[in-house]
Amino acid sequence: MRPSESVRLAWASDIHFDHGPPEGIVQFFDWLRESGAEALLLGGDITNAVELEQTLAEIAEMAAMPVHFVLGNHDYYGSSIAGVRARMAALRNPRLHWLPKTGPHILAPGVSLVGHGGWGDTRIGKFVGSPVFLTDYHAIAELREVFDPSEWMGTFRRGSALQKELRRRGQEAAEMLAPHLEEAAATSHTVLILMHVPPFREATWHQGRHSDEYWLPGFSCGAVGNLLRDAALAHPDVRFVGLCGHTHGGGTAEMAPNLVVHTQAAEYGRPDFDILEVGPDSFRIRS
């Protein structure tokens, strides 16, 4: 990234390129090349596990700029968490930067980027008694292995193996992100945190409102939220800006004087992006 007082970024989440149509994808890149963006931030749910590497390579070529990305739950569909992450760690395309591996990126003087996709970790909302069954539970190997269909009676029970696995995944996300977040906060005035799953109840926007108590367990990552709250408290002079998606609804949650989370709206088959203009003391979103 060139040194400057600010940086212009394209931010897209939940583009679901496997849902097409092709003309929408072509238009996405036409707009991107005309946007003046210096880098593309992808907030997960890019495609599915089978097509992930090919899609990322095509994005890097078509975008012709650095692509910083995290993974969403759909990016694991048809495979395993461990398998997909191993493949992302093995990427050698110089334009592709999987943030959990690459760590903090300095985008401009005083501006850093970190990220992790997170996970719906059941720490927020009501998982016990919830009738919400996510495709994740049978489309991702590690979750399918701990979900017992014989116990499914239309709601989830307390202490299930599935809930324990989901909570572990949320904690894992926070632990992976923590050292990168601390490193960025020590050197920057503004830290962007690219995520997939919203870290707070207040950031789970859908159709103009927050997700209800039964949807929140799968649509928020409480462990990462706790990490961000602690970081904002420990570094009052640093501005933390979270960028997430997952819920397909847009909105902003101001969680502290120096902590705000923006959730991006998305629509299947119509991939789009926002433009971020970010400096050490400035942040602006242009749709």
C-alpha positions in Angstrom: 0.0 0.0 0.0 1.4 3.4 -0.9 2.1 5.8 2.0 -0.5 8.5 2.3 -2.5 10.4 4.9 -5.6 8.2 4.2 -6.5 5.2 2.2 -9.5 4.3 -0.1 -10.8 0.8 0.4 -13.5 -1.3 -1.1 -15.4 -3.4 1.5 -17.6 -6.3 0.5 -19.2 -9.0 2.6 -21.5 -11.9 1.7 -20.8 -11.7 -2.1 -21.7 -15.4 -2.5 -20.2 -15.7 -6.0 -21.5 -19.3 -6.2 -25.0 -17.9 -6.4 -24.3 -15.8 -9.5 -25.6 -14.6 -11.8 -22.5 -14.1 -14.0 -23.5 -10.6 -15.1 -23.7 -9.5 -11.5 -20.2 -10.6 -10.9 -18.9 -8.8 -14.0 -20.6 -5.6 -12.9 -19.1 -6.0 -9.5 -15.6 -5.9 -10.9 -16.4 -3.1 -13.4 -17.6 -0.9 -10.5 -14.6 -2.0 -8.4 -12.0 -1.0 -11.1 -13.8 2.4 -11.5 -13.9 3.1 -7.7 -10.4 4.2 -7.2 -10.0 1.7 -4.3 -6.4 0.8 -3.4 -7.4 -2.6 -1.8 -10.4 -4.9 -1.5 -11.6 -6.1 1.9 -13.7 -9.3 1.7 -15.7 -10.1 4.9 -16.5 -13.8 4.2 -19.1 -15.9 2.5 -17.2 -15.5 -0.7 -18.3 -18.9 -2.2 -18.2 -22.5 -1.0 -15.3 -24.7 0.0 -15.1 -26.6 -3.3 -14.7 -23.4 -5.3 -12.9 -21.2 -2.8 -9.3 -21.2 -4.2 -10.4 -20.8 -7.8 -12.8 -18.0 -6.9 -10.2 -16.2 -4.8 -7.6 -16.4 -7.6 -10.2 -15.0 -10.1 -11.0 -12.2 -7.7 -7.3 -11.3 -7.3 -6.9 -11.2 -11.1 -10.1 -9.3 -11.8 -9.6 -6.8 -9.0 -5.9 -6.2 -9.8 -5.3 -4.9 -6.2 -4.5 -6.4 -2.8 -7.3 -8.6 -1.4 -7.5 -8.9 2.4 -10.1 -11.4 3.4 -11.6 -13.5 6.2 -13.8 -16.6 5.9 -17.5 -16.9 6.5 -19.5 -20.0 7.4 -20.5 -20.6 3.8 -16.8 -20.8 2.8 -16.5 -24.1 4.7 -19.6 -25.7 3.1 -18.7 -29.0 1.6 -15.5 -29.5 3.6 -14.1 -29.0 7.0 -12.9 -26.0 9.0 -9.4 -27.5 9.4 -9.1 -28.5 5.8 -10.2 -25.1 4.4 -7.9 -23.2 6.8 -5.0 -25.4 5.8 -5.6 -24.5 2.2 -5.9 -20.8 2.9 -2.6 -20.9 4.8 -1.0 -22.5 1.8 -2.0 -19.7 -0.7 0.9 -18.2 -2.5 -0.8 -15.5 -4.6 0.9 -12.3 -3.6 -2.4 -10.3 -3.9 -4.3 -12.6 -1.5 -4.0 -12.0 2.3 -5.9 -14.3 4.6 -5.8 -12.1 7.7 -5.8 -14.8 10.5 -2.4 -15.9 9.0 -0.9 -12.7 7.7 -1.6 -10.6 10.8 -1.8 -6.8 10.9 -1.5 -4.8 7.7 -0.5 -1.1 7.8 -2.8 0.4 5.2 -1.7 4.0 5.7 0.2 5.9 8.4 -1.6 5.3 11.6 -4.1 2.9 10.1 -3.9 -0.9 10.5 -6.1 -3.8 9.5 -6.6 -7.1 11.3 -9.3 -9.8 11.0 -10.9 -13.1 11.7 -14.2 -14.5 10.5 -15.4 -15.4 13.9 -18.2 -17.9 14.6 -21.8 -17.9 15.8 -20.8 -19.1 19.3 -24.2 -19.2 21.2 -22.9 -16.8 23.9 -25.6 -14.3 23.0 -29.3 -15.1 22.8 -31.1 -18.3 23.6 -29.6 -21.4 22.1 -31.4 -23.8 24.5 -34.9 -24.2 23.2 -34.1 -22.5 19.9 -35.8 -24.0 16.8 -33.3 -22.4 14.4 -31.4 -25.1 12.6 -28.5 -23.7 10.5 -27.2 -25.4 7.3 -23.8 -25.1 9.0 -24.7 -28.1 11.2 -24.7 -30.6 8.4 -22.6 -28.8 5.7 -19.4 -28.4 7.8 -17.6 -31.6 8.9 -16.7 -30.6 12.4 -20.2 -29.5 13.2 -21.8 -32.5 11.5 -19.7 -34.8 13.6 -21.0 -33.4 16.9 -24.6 -32.9 15.9 -26.8 -35.9 16.9 -29.9 -36.0 14.7 -31.5 -38.5 17.1 -31.5 -35.8 19.8 -33.1 -33.2 17.6 -36.7 -32.7 18.6 -37.2 -29.2 17.0 -35.2 -27.4 19.7 -31.6 -27.5 21.1 -30.9 -28.7 24.6 -28.5 -27.4 27.2 -24.9 -28.7 27.2 -25.1 -30.4 23.8 -21.9 -31.4 22.0 -22.8 -29.0 19.2 -23.1 -26.0 21.6 -19.8 -26.9 23.2 -18.1 -27.0 19.7 -19.7 -23.7 18.7 -18.5 -22.0 21.9 -15.0 -23.4 21.4 -15.0 -22.0 17.8 -15.9 -18.6 19.1 -13.2 -18.7 21.8 -10.7 -19.9 19.2 -11.5 -16.9 17.0 -10.9 -14.5 19.9 -7.6 -16.1 20.8 -6.4 -16.0 17.2 -7.4 -12.4 16.8 -6.1 -11.1 20.2 -2.3 -10.8 19.5 -2.9 -9.2 16.1 -5.3 -6.7 17.7 -2.8 -5.8 20.4 0.0 -5.4 17.9 -2.1 -3.1 15.8 -3.3 -1.0 18.7 0.2 -0.5 19.8 1.2 1.2 16.5 -1.9 2.8 15.1 -4.5 5.4 15.8 -7.2 3.6 13.8 -7.6 -0.2 13.8 -10.0 -1.8 11.3 -11.2 -5.3 12.3 -12.6 -7.3 9.4 -15.0 -10.0 10.6 -17.8 -12.1 9.2 -20.0 -12.7 12.3 -21.2 -9.6 14.2 -19.5 -9.5 17.6 -22.4 -7.8 19.4 -26.2 -8.2 19.7 -26.5 -4.6 18.6 -24.6 -5.3 15.3 -26.9 -8.2 14.2 -28.9 -6.1 11.8 -31.6 -7.8 9.7 -34.5 -6.0 7.9 -34.0 -2.9 10.0 -33.9 -4.6 13.4 -31.7 -6.8 15.5 -31.9 -10.6 15.3 -34.3 -12.1 17.9 -33.2 -14.2 20.8 -33.4 -17.5 18.9 -31.4 -16.4 15.9 -28.7 -14.5 17.9 -26.8 -17.6 19.0 -25.9 -18.3 15.3 -25.6 -14.7 14.2 -23.2 -13.2 16.8 -19.8 -14.1 18.2 -19.7 -13.1 21.9 -16.1 -14.1 22.5 -14.8 -11.7 19.9 -17.2 -9.0 21.2 -15.6 -9.4 24.7 -12.2 -9.1 23.2 -13.1 -5.9 21.4 -14.6 -4.3 24.5 -11.5 -5.1 26.5 -9.2 -3.7 23.7 -11.2 -0.5 23.5 -11.0 -0.1 27.3 -7.3 -0.8 27.4 -6.5 1.6 24.5 -8.8 4.6 24.9 -6.7 6.7 22.4 -7.2 4.1 19.6 -10.3 4.1 17.5 -11.5 0.5 16.7 -13.8 0.1 13.7 -15.4 -3.3 13.2 -16.6 -4.4 9.7 -18.9 -7.4 9.6 -21.7 -9.0 7.6 -23.4 -12.4 7.9 -26.9 -11.2 8.7 -27.4 -9.5 5.3 -28.8 -6.4 7.0 -27.0 -3.1 7.3 -26.5 -0.9 10.3 -24.1 0.7 12.8 -23.6 -0.1 16.5 -21.6 2.4 18.6 -20.4 0.3 21.5 -18.0 2.7 23.2 -16.6 6.2 22.4 -13.7 4.5 20.6 -15.5 1.3 19.3 -18.0 1.2 16.5 -19.2 -1.8 14.4 -20.6 -1.5 10.9 -22.6 -4.4 9.5 -23.0 -4.5 5.7 -26.2 -5.3 3.9 -26.1 -8.0 1.2 -28.4 -9.6 -1.3 -27.9 -13.0 -2.9 -27.1 -12.7 -6.6 -26.3 -8.9 -6.3 -22.7 -8.6 -5.0 -21.8 -5.0 -4.0 -19.3 -3.1 -2.0 -18.9 0.1 0.0 -16.0 2.5 -0.2 -14.2 3.3 3.0 -12.0 6.4 3.2 -9.8 5.9 6.3 -7.1 8.0 7.9 -5.5 7.9 11.4 -8.2 10.5 12.5 -10.9 10.0 9.9 -13.3 7.3 8.8 -16.1 7.6 6.2 -18.3 5.1 4.4 -19.6 5.8 0.9 -22.2 3.3 -0.5 
